[in-house]
Amino acid sequence: MIPALALGLVVGIVLGVVGGGGSIIAVPALVYGVAMSPAQAIPTSLLVVGISSLAALIPRIREGLNWPVIALVGAAGIPAAWAGAAVGKLLDPNILMLAFAVIMVAAGIRMLMKTRETEGSCSTGPGRAFRSCAPKAVGVGLLVGFLTGLLGVGGGFLITPALTIFLGLRMKQAVGTSLAIIVVNSAAGFSAHAAGYTIDWATTLAFAVPAIVGSVVAARFARHLHDKHIRISFAVLIFAVAAWVTAGVVTA
């Protein structure tokens, strides 16, 4: 029970500070820290991360959200999450965990790179410029939604840079918008995995409660932290988790 409490708190803090990335830690934490099977850990992760993201989103609503982008990316992600879940059920669990490790390394490298912020068509709201943004937003939604269903990740570690680099949102708006999309993706992914899934309430609550508390508190303090320090700390953390996951698969 203590590992679930501690690891849930870590996931919540990451979600609140970075605006994503909690689920990339949640599944390995549940598999190797709480001894769940991947089939049980994926829907549990989606449930916890979805609720925690909603809690982290509330303090950021005042900063402004891009609702058209949320609608486009979220709508595209729902069928993609179902497709990803169907593919994931056909794959060996060790393959899924190795895929996690690869994505974590890629996410860590991306976090170490300075995000380029430029005003783009998606930041302008509905209109002619926004119509040119729609195909890009749908493409982001399809990719992130598929990974959500396949691996049980909310996709925040991909969504936030995608919103800033490809869709042209400013970082302050991108973080809150990312959290809203994670809520949608997590709900879609959880529904895709819900058949035959029985919630382990004791473990789930032990993991979820500190994650929710951590996300809310961290979101309030995140605005006072330097962006460079956040990115470096998060990258180091997920590199360590990637090594942990790889070692767990190799020794299994």
Secondary structure, 3 states (H helix, E strand, C coil): CHHHHHHHHHHHHHHHHHCCCHHHHHHHHHHHHCCCCHHHHHHHHHHHHHHHHHHHHHHHHHHCCCHHHHHHHHHHHHHHHHHHHHHHCCCCHHHHHHHHHHHHHHHHHHHHCCCCCCCCHHHCCCCHHHHHHHHHHHHHHHHHHHHHHHHCCCCHHHHHHHHHHCCCCCHHHHHHHHHHHHHHHHHHHHHHHCCCCCCCHHHHHHHHHHHHHHHHHHHHHHCCCCHHHHHHHHHHHHHHHHHHHHHHHHCC
